Amino acid sequence: MLRRIRALVLAHLAAWRAADPPLTVLAVHALISAVLCGLTRGFLEPLGYALFAFTVSGALLVLPFLGELGFLLRDDPASEWSRALPATGREQRAARALAVVVILWALALGSLVPAALLAPEGFTALGRMAIVPAGLGAALALGGILLAVQQVLARRPALLSLAHTALFAGLLLLAVVGLPKVRLLAGVAELSDLGAPLVWLAPPVWFAAPFAAGGPFWAPFVPIGAVVLGAGLLGLLPLPRSAPLRGRDALGTLLEPLRRLVVRTWVRREERASFELVFDALPHERETNLRTRPLVALPLLFLLAAFDREPGPERDGLLALLLFAAGIYLPVLAAHVPASASHRARWILDGAPLPLGALQGGAFKALVLRALVPLYLVLFLFAGALADWSFAARIAPLAALFALATLRRSWFASAKDLPLSLPPERAAEGLNLSGPLFGAAMLATLFAVLAAKLLTTWPLALAALAPLIAHELLLGRAWRRAPAAAPQANP
């Protein structure tokens, strides 16, 4: 029995090392933790420092769940091989739980060891040594809860994407809002100093409680119970199984009238096949969605900055900057258009009697309809509610066309293969978008400033649309004339 479990655990760990080499991740986690803990150790009491260290460790642990580690935990990459072994279901679950624990603890050690080494003088020698095991317990509890949520929502891709988006937005808020206010923890030495009871919903608080000065007798039992909860969830969860996502997505249903209009007016006949393929397949690409949809939280989150502004040029300029800058993340989505869980069926595209430019053109237009149109519709509604509808109607279409031009210009640098032709973990392999994205960011800032200051009337706003419309028409014609410029598919 133990031999079979050991073989299965080694197979899981080998899949993790092949998909995401851990040394680089550990080095990054250690650097971030060392910098943050080094900056805060001088003014935090043991309870506040432990709470901060466990929060940093938990945040760094959540990020792999949203990225490369996620597919290993949701779908067993060695499921066919492991199910063929003479191992019982209990042995399979035990091996998977042990592998997840090893992965969680390996990632957590990268941030916990620097936190323990940099603990302030208020810690006793025993307390300093306790930081690492307490942090490992926090990682186990957090990992068990996150994995349970992922398993429960596995058959509801829209809800799972929404949960990931909320988690990503929470991390952004923690980094943007929480880090500048870390000095509020300076006087936190006892549990009563934590204030509102809602803070006990956060796992870092459970494991920081034993570090409180004169804490109650029950403080050590809280992390013990959380560890038992996390271990129980990992051990009792069913084995993940890869299964196609069926059914029509809600966004596709809402976009159906617009899709029919686009097919008749914008999508050329030779682009129709790849357009329909990408438009219908993208919502069913679970890993692609889970890695890209949370990014929508980034532009929407910065809308919060506009709520505190008084009406006037300053708020209008901030909203214009947001509208123009939001389109810069579209090339990141384009980089995942080649990603597919069914990439082995790429022969459908390889054998299609169509030029490569038509295949890429259809995929480009499908992404525009799937991502750009809904994003800017939401941003338009927000801008209209925050400022006024006249301002939103003048600026939002111009920003959307700028995003379209950015996506068109960066397409062949982002989507380096045929649509839906790569495994998800290789989607962003070999990409270097820093240069194009930096240039687009500079242009977005310049255009936002000019639009907010100059486009104060409808005639000026309509005149500003003309160059961007001409740019799209000319570039679309260039794609048709030079299909050989499209990148060749990988063998």
C-alpha positions as CSV (number, residue, x, y, z in Angstrom):
1,M,0.0,0.0,0.0
2,L,2.7,2.5,1.0
3,R,4.7,1.6,-2.1
4,R,1.8,2.4,-4.4
5,I,1.0,5.7,-2.6
6,R,4.7,6.6,-2.9
7,A,4.7,6.0,-6.6
8,L,1.6,8.1,-7.1
9,V,3.0,10.9,-5.0
10,L,6.2,10.9,-7.0
11,A,4.2,11.1,-10.3
12,H,2.2,14.1,-9.0
13,L,5.4,15.9,-8.0
14,A,7.1,15.1,-11.3
15,A,4.1,16.7,-13.1
16,W,4.4,19.8,-11.0
17,R,8.2,20.1,-11.6
18,A,7.7,19.7,-15.3
19,A,4.9,22.3,-15.5
20,D,6.3,24.9,-13.2
21,P,9.9,24.5,-12.0
22,P,9.8,25.4,-8.3
23,L,13.2,26.9,-7.8
24,T,12.3,30.1,-9.6
25,V,9.0,30.5,-7.8
26,L,10.7,29.9,-4.4
27,A,13.4,32.5,-5.1
28,V,10.8,35.1,-6.0
29,H,8.7,34.3,-2.9
30,A,11.8,34.5,-0.7
31,L,12.8,37.9,-2.2
32,I,9.3,39.4,-1.7
33,S,9.0,38.1,1.8
34,A,12.5,39.2,2.8
35,V,11.9,42.7,1.5
36,L,8.5,43.2,3.1
37,C,9.4,41.6,6.4
38,G,12.6,43.5,6.6
39,L,10.8,46.8,6.1
40,T,8.2,46.1,8.9
41,R,10.2,44.2,11.6
42,G,11.3,47.5,13.2
43,F,7.9,48.7,14.4
44,L,5.7,45.5,14.7
45,E,4.9,43.6,17.9
46,P,5.1,39.8,17.6
47,L,1.3,39.4,17.0
48,G,1.3,42.1,14.3
49,Y,4.5,40.7,12.7
50,A,3.1,37.2,12.7
51,L,-0.2,38.4,11.2
52,F,1.7,40.3,8.5
53,A,4.1,37.5,7.7
54,F,1.3,34.9,7.4
55,T,-0.7,37.3,5.2
56,V,2.2,37.8,2.8
57,S,2.8,34.0,2.7
58,G,-0.9,33.3,2.1
59,A,-1.1,35.9,-0.7
60,L,2.0,34.5,-2.4
61,L,0.5,31.0,-2.1
62,V,-2.8,32.1,-3.7
63,L,-1.1,33.3,-6.8
64,P,-0.1,29.8,-8.0
65,F,-3.6,28.6,-7.5
66,L,-4.7,31.2,-10.1
67,G,-2.0,30.2,-12.5
68,E,0.3,27.3,-13.3
69,L,-0.4,25.3,-10.2
70,G,-4.2,25.5,-10.7
71,F,-4.5,23.0,-13.5
72,L,-2.4,20.4,-11.4
73,L,-4.9,20.7,-8.6
74,R,-8.1,20.8,-10.5
75,D,-7.3,18.2,-13.2
76,D,-4.9,15.3,-12.5
77,P,-2.4,15.3,-15.4
78,A,-1.5,11.7,-14.6
79,S,-5.1,10.5,-14.1
80,E,-5.1,8.0,-17.0
81,W,-1.8,6.5,-15.8
82,S,-2.8,6.4,-12.1
83,R,-6.2,4.9,-12.7
84,A,-4.5,2.1,-14.6
85,L,-2.5,1.1,-11.5
86,P,-3.8,-1.5,-9.0
87,A,-4.5,1.1,-6.4
88,T,-7.7,1.7,-4.5
89,G,-9.6,5.0,-4.5
90,R,-8.5,5.6,-1.0
91,E,-4.9,5.2,-2.0
92,Q,-5.4,7.5,-4.9
93,R,-6.9,10.2,-2.7
94,A,-4.2,9.8,0.0
95,A,-1.5,10.1,-2.7
96,R,-3.0,13.2,-4.2
97,A,-3.5,14.8,-0.7
98,L,0.1,14.1,0.2
99,A,1.3,15.6,-3.1
100,V,-0.7,18.7,-2.6
101,V,0.6,19.1,1.0
102,V,4.2,18.8,-0.3
103,I,3.6,21.4,-3.0
104,L,1.9,23.8,-0.6
105,W,4.6,23.4,2.0
106,A,7.4,23.8,-0.5
107,L,5.9,27.0,-1.8
108,A,5.2,28.3,1.7
109,L,8.8,27.7,2.9
110,G,10.0,30.2,0.3
111,S,8.3,33.0,2.2
112,L,8.3,31.6,5.8
113,V,12.0,31.0,6.2
114,P,12.9,34.7,5.5
115,A,10.1,35.8,7.8
116,A,11.4,33.6,10.6
117,L,15.0,34.8,10.1
118,L,13.9,38.5,10.1
119,A,11.6,38.2,13.1
120,P,12.0,41.3,15.4
121,E,13.6,41.2,18.8
122,G,10.3,40.9,20.6
123,F,10.2,37.2,19.6
124,T,11.6,34.6,21.9
125,A,13.8,31.9,20.5
126,L,10.8,29.4,20.6
127,G,8.5,32.0,19.0
128,R,10.9,32.6,16.2
129,M,11.2,28.9,15.5
130,A,7.4,28.5,15.7
131,I,6.8,30.9,12.7
132,V,7.7,28.2,10.2
133,P,5.4,25.4,11.5
134,A,2.6,27.8,12.1
135,G,3.0,29.2,8.6
136,L,3.0,25.6,7.2
137,G,-0.3,25.0,9.1
138,A,-1.7,28.2,7.6
139,A,-0.7,27.0,4.1
140,L,-2.4,23.7,4.7
141,A,-5.6,25.2,5.9
142,L,-5.7,27.9,3.1
143,G,-4.9,25.3,0.4
144,G,-7.6,22.9,1.6
145,I,-10.2,25.7,1.6
146,L,-9.2,27.0,-1.8
147,L,-9.1,23.5,-3.3
148,A,-12.5,22.7,-1.8
149,V,-14.0,25.8,-3.4
150,Q,-12.4,24.9,-6.8
151,Q,-13.8,21.4,-6.6
152,V,-17.3,22.5,-5.6
153,L,-17.4,25.0,-8.5
154,A,-15.6,22.8,-11.0
155,R,-18.8,22.2,-13.0
156,R,-19.8,25.8,-12.9
157,P,-17.1,27.6,-14.9
158,A,-18.8,31.0,-14.7
159,L,-19.0,30.8,-10.9
160,L,-15.4,29.5,-10.7
161,S,-14.1,32.4,-12.9
162,L,-16.1,34.8,-10.7
163,A,-14.5,33.4,-7.6
164,H,-11.0,33.6,-9.1
165,T,-11.7,37.2,-10.2
166,A,-12.9,38.1,-6.7
167,L,-9.8,36.5,-5.2
168,F,-7.5,38.3,-7.6
169,A,-9.3,41.6,-6.9
170,G,-8.8,40.9,-3.2
171,L,-5.1,40.4,-3.7
172,L,-4.9,43.7,-5.6
173,L,-6.7,45.5,-2.9
174,L,-4.4,44.0,-0.3
175,A,-1.3,45.1,-2.2
176,V,-2.6,48.6,-3.2
177,V,-4.6,49.5,-0.1
178,G,-3.3,47.2,2.6
179,L,0.5,47.6,2.3
180,P,0.5,51.4,2.7
181,K,-1.6,50.9,5.9
182,V,0.6,48.2,7.5
183,R,1.6,50.7,10.2
184,L,-1.8,50.3,11.7
185,L,-0.6,47.0,13.0
186,A,2.2,48.7,15.0
187,G,0.2,48.7,18.2
188,V,-1.3,45.3,17.8
189,A,0.1,43.2,20.6
190,E,-3.1,41.5,22.0
191,L,-6.1,39.8,20.4
192,S,-8.3,42.5,21.6
193,D,-6.3,45.0,19.5
194,L,-7.6,43.4,16.3
195,G,-10.9,45.2,16.7
196,A,-13.9,43.9,14.7
197,P,-14.7,40.2,15.0
198,L,-14.9,39.9,11.2
199,V,-11.1,39.7,11.1
200,W,-11.4,36.1,12.5
201,L,-12.6,35.1,9.0
202,A,-9.1,35.5,7.7
203,P,-6.9,32.3,8.1
204,P,-3.7,34.4,9.0
205,V,-5.5,35.6,12.2
206,W,-6.1,32.0,13.3
207,F,-2.4,31.2,13.2
208,A,-1.1,34.5,14.5
209,A,-3.3,34.2,17.6
210,P,-0.8,32.1,19.7
211,F,1.8,34.9,19.2
212,A,-0.4,37.4,21.2
213,A,0.9,38.8,24.5
214,G,-1.0,37.1,27.3
215,G,-3.4,35.4,24.9
216,P,-6.3,33.2,26.1
217,F,-5.9,29.5,26.8
218,W,-7.9,28.6,23.7
219,A,-5.6,30.5,21.2
220,P,-3.4,27.5,20.3
221,F,-6.5,25.4,19.6
222,V,-7.7,27.6,16.8
223,P,-4.8,26.8,14.4
224,I,-5.0,23.2,15.4
225,G,-8.6,23.1,14.4
226,A,-7.8,24.9,11.1
227,V,-5.1,22.4,10.3
228,V,-7.5,19.5,10.9
229,L,-10.1,21.2,8.7
230,G,-7.6,21.7,5.8
231,A,-6.2,18.2,6.1
232,G,-9.7,16.8,6.2
233,L,-10.8,18.7,3.1
234,L,-7.7,17.5,1.2
235,G,-8.2,13.9,2.2
236,L,-12.0,13.8,1.5
237,L,-12.2,15.6,-1.8
238,P,-12.9,13.4,-4.7
239,L,-10.2,12.8,-7.3
240,P,-10.4,15.5,-10.1
241,R,-11.4,14.2,-13.5
242,S,-10.9,16.0,-16.8
243,A,-14.3,16.6,-18.4
244,P,-15.4,18.9,-21.2
245,L,-17.5,21.8,-20.3
246,R,-20.8,21.7,-22.1
247,G,-23.7,24.0,-22.5
248,R,-24.0,27.5,-23.8
249,D,-22.4,30.3,-21.7
250,A,-24.4,33.3,-20.6
251,L,-22.1,35.8,-22.2
252,G,-22.4,34.0,-25.6
253,T,-26.2,34.1,-25.3
254,L,-26.2,37.8,-24.6
255,L,-23.8,38.4,-27.5
256,E,-25.7,36.3,-30.0
257,P,-27.5,39.1,-31.8
258,L,-24.3,41.0,-32.1
259,R,-22.5,37.9,-33.3
260,R,-25.0,37.5,-36.1
261,L,-24.5,41.1,-37.1
262,V,-20.7,40.8,-37.0
263,V,-20.8,37.7,-39.2
264,R,-22.8,39.5,-41.8
265,T,-20.9,42.8,-41.8
266,W,-17.3,42.2,-40.6
267,V,-16.2,38.6,-40.7
268,R,-15.2,37.5,-44.2
269,R,-16.3,34.2,-45.6
270,E,-12.8,32.6,-45.3
271,E,-12.6,33.8,-41.7
272,R,-15.9,32.4,-40.7
273,A,-14.6,28.9,-39.7
274,S,-12.0,30.1,-37.2
275,F,-14.3,32.9,-36.0
276,E,-17.0,30.4,-35.0
277,L,-14.5,27.9,-33.6
278,V,-12.8,30.4,-31.3
279,F,-16.0,32.2,-30.3
280,D,-17.7,28.9,-29.3
281,A,-14.7,27.2,-27.8
282,L,-13.1,29.9,-25.7
283,P,-15.8,29.8,-22.9
284,H,-15.2,26.0,-22.6
285,E,-11.4,26.4,-22.2
286,R,-11.4,26.2,-18.4
287,E,-7.7,26.8,-17.8
288,T,-7.5,29.7,-20.3
289,N,-10.5,31.4,-18.6
290,L,-9.2,30.9,-15.1
291,R,-5.8,32.5,-16.1
292,T,-7.2,35.4,-18.0
293,R,-10.6,36.4,-16.7
294,P,-9.4,37.5,-13.3
295,L,-7.3,40.1,-15.1
296,V,-10.6,41.9,-15.8
297,A,-10.5,42.8,-12.1
298,L,-7.5,45.1,-12.7
299,P,-9.2,47.8,-14.7
300,L,-12.5,47.5,-12.8
301,L,-10.7,47.8,-9.5
302,F,-9.1,51.1,-10.4
303,L,-12.6,52.5,-10.9
304,L,-12.7,52.7,-7.1
305,A,-10.2,55.5,-7.3
306,A,-12.7,57.7,-9.0
307,F,-15.4,57.4,-6.3
308,D,-13.4,59.6,-4.0
309,R,-12.9,62.4,-6.6
310,E,-15.1,65.4,-6.8
311,P,-16.7,66.1,-10.2
312,G,-14.4,68.1,-12.4
313,P,-11.4,67.8,-14.8
314,E,-9.4,65.7,-12.4
315,R,-12.0,62.9,-12.2
316,D,-12.7,63.1,-15.9
317,G,-9.0,62.7,-16.6
318,L,-8.7,59.7,-14.3
319,L,-11.7,58.0,-16.0
320,A,-10.3,58.8,-19.5
321,L,-7.0,57.2,-18.4
322,L,-8.7,54.1,-17.2
323,L,-10.7,53.8,-20.4
324,F,-7.7,54.0,-22.6
325,A,-5.4,51.9,-20.3
326,A,-7.9,49.0,-19.9
327,G,-7.2,47.8,-23.5
328,I,-3.5,47.2,-22.8
329,Y,-4.3,43.9,-21.2
330,L,-6.0,42.5,-24.4
331,P,-2.7,41.3,-25.8
332,V,-2.4,39.1,-22.8
333,L,-5.7,37.5,-23.7
334,A,-4.5,37.2,-27.3
335,A,-1.5,35.2,-26.0
336,H,-3.9,32.6,-24.7
337,V,-6.0,32.2,-27.8
338,P,-3.7,29.4,-29.0
339,A,-4.3,27.6,-25.7
340,S,-6.6,24.6,-25.7
341,A,-7.2,21.5,-23.6
342,S,-7.9,19.8,-27.0
343,H,-4.8,21.1,-28.8
344,R,-4.2,17.6,-30.2
345,A,-7.1,18.3,-32.6
346,R,-5.1,21.0,-34.2
347,W,-5.1,19.0,-37.5
348,I,-8.5,20.5,-38.1
349,L,-6.8,23.8,-38.6
350,D,-3.6,22.4,-40.1
351,G,-5.5,20.7,-42.8
352,A,-8.0,23.5,-43.5
353,P,-7.8,24.8,-47.1
354,L,-7.5,28.4,-45.9
355,P,-4.7,30.9,-45.7
356,L,-3.1,31.4,-42.3
357,G,-4.1,35.0,-42.4
358,A,-7.8,34.0,-42.6
359,L,-7.4,31.7,-39.6
360,Q,-5.8,34.4,-37.5
361,G,-8.2,37.0,-38.7
362,G,-11.2,35.0,-37.6
363,A,-9.6,34.3,-34.2
364,F,-8.8,38.0,-33.8
365,K,-12.4,39.1,-34.5
366,A,-13.8,36.4,-32.2
367,L,-11.6,37.7,-29.3
368,V,-12.7,41.3,-30.1
369,L,-16.3,40.2,-29.7
370,R,-15.7,38.0,-26.7
371,A,-13.5,40.3,-24.7
372,L,-13.2,43.8,-26.0
373,V,-16.9,44.6,-26.6
374,P,-18.1,43.4,-23.1
375,L,-15.2,45.0,-21.3
376,Y,-15.8,48.4,-22.9
377,L,-19.6,48.1,-22.5
378,V,-19.0,47.7,-18.7
379,L,-16.5,50.5,-18.6
380,F,-18.9,52.8,-20.5
381,L,-21.6,52.1,-17.9
382,F,-19.3,52.8,-15.0
383,A,-18.0,56.0,-16.6
384,G,-21.5,57.2,-17.3
385,A,-22.6,56.5,-13.7
386,L,-19.5,58.1,-12.2
387,A,-19.2,61.1,-14.5
388,D,-21.9,61.8,-17.0
389,W,-23.3,60.0,-20.0
390,S,-22.2,62.6,-22.5
391,F,-18.6,62.3,-21.3
392,A,-18.8,58.5,-21.4
393,A,-20.3,58.5,-24.9
394,R,-17.5,60.8,-26.2
395,I,-14.5,59.0,-24.7
396,A,-15.5,55.3,-24.5
397,P,-15.8,54.6,-28.3
398,L,-12.5,56.3,-28.9
399,A,-10.8,54.2,-26.1
400,A,-12.4,51.0,-27.5
401,L,-11.0,51.8,-31.0
402,F,-7.6,52.5,-29.5
403,A,-7.8,49.1,-27.7
404,L,-8.7,47.5,-31.1
405,A,-5.7,49.1,-32.7
406,T,-3.4,47.9,-29.9
407,L,-4.7,44.4,-30.2
408,R,-4.4,44.4,-34.0
409,R,-0.8,45.8,-33.8
410,S,0.3,43.2,-31.1
411,W,-1.5,40.2,-32.4
412,F,1.3,38.4,-34.2
413,A,3.6,39.1,-31.2
414,S,1.0,37.7,-28.8
415,A,-0.8,34.8,-30.6
416,K,2.2,32.9,-31.8
417,D,0.4,29.9,-33.1
418,L,-2.9,28.8,-34.7
419,P,-5.9,29.3,-32.5
420,L,-6.6,26.6,-29.9
421,S,-3.4,24.7,-30.9
422,L,-1.3,24.7,-27.8
423,P,-1.6,23.1,-24.3
424,P,-2.6,25.9,-21.8
425,E,0.6,25.7,-19.8
426,R,2.6,26.7,-23.0
427,A,0.3,29.6,-23.9
428,A,2.7,32.4,-22.9
429,E,5.9,30.5,-23.6
430,G,8.6,32.6,-25.2
431,L,6.6,35.8,-25.3
432,N,8.2,39.1,-24.6
433,L,5.4,41.7,-24.5
434,S,7.1,44.2,-22.3
435,G,8.2,46.5,-25.2
436,P,4.9,46.6,-27.1
437,L,2.9,46.9,-23.9
438,F,5.1,49.7,-22.6
439,G,4.7,51.6,-25.9
440,A,0.9,51.1,-25.8
441,A,0.8,52.3,-22.2
442,M,2.6,55.5,-23.1
443,L,0.3,56.2,-26.1
444,A,-2.7,55.4,-23.9
445,T,-1.6,58.0,-21.3
446,L,-1.0,60.6,-24.0
447,F,-4.4,59.9,-25.8
448,A,-6.2,59.9,-22.5
449,V,-4.9,63.4,-21.5
450,L,-5.6,64.8,-24.9
451,A,-9.1,63.3,-25.1
452,A,-10.1,64.6,-21.6
453,K,-8.9,68.1,-22.4
454,L,-9.8,68.5,-26.0
455,L,-12.8,66.3,-26.9
456,T,-15.3,68.5,-25.2
457,T,-17.8,68.5,-28.0
458,W,-19.5,65.9,-30.2
459,P,-18.0,67.1,-33.5
460,L,-14.4,66.9,-32.1
461,A,-15.1,63.4,-30.7
462,L,-16.5,62.2,-34.0
463,A,-13.5,63.7,-35.9
464,A,-11.1,61.8,-33.5
465,L,-12.7,58.5,-34.4
466,A,-11.9,58.8,-38.1
467,P,-8.1,58.1,-37.9
468,L,-8.6,55.0,-35.7
469,I,-11.4,53.7,-38.0
470,A,-9.0,54.2,-41.0
471,H,-6.2,52.4,-39.2
472,E,-8.4,49.4,-38.6
473,L,-9.6,49.3,-42.2
474,L,-6.0,49.6,-43.6
475,L,-4.5,47.0,-41.3
476,G,-7.4,44.6,-41.9
477,R,-6.8,44.9,-45.7
478,A,-3.0,44.4,-45.1
479,W,-3.8,41.1,-43.4
480,R,-5.8,40.0,-46.4
481,R,-3.1,41.0,-48.8
482,A,-0.2,39.4,-47.0
483,P,-1.4,36.2,-45.3
484,A,2.1,34.8,-45.4
485,A,3.0,37.2,-42.6
486,A,1.1,35.1,-40.2
487,P,3.3,32.9,-38.0
488,Q,3.8,29.3,-39.0
489,A,2.3,26.6,-36.7
490,N,4.7,24.8,-34.4
491,P,5.4,21.2,-35.4
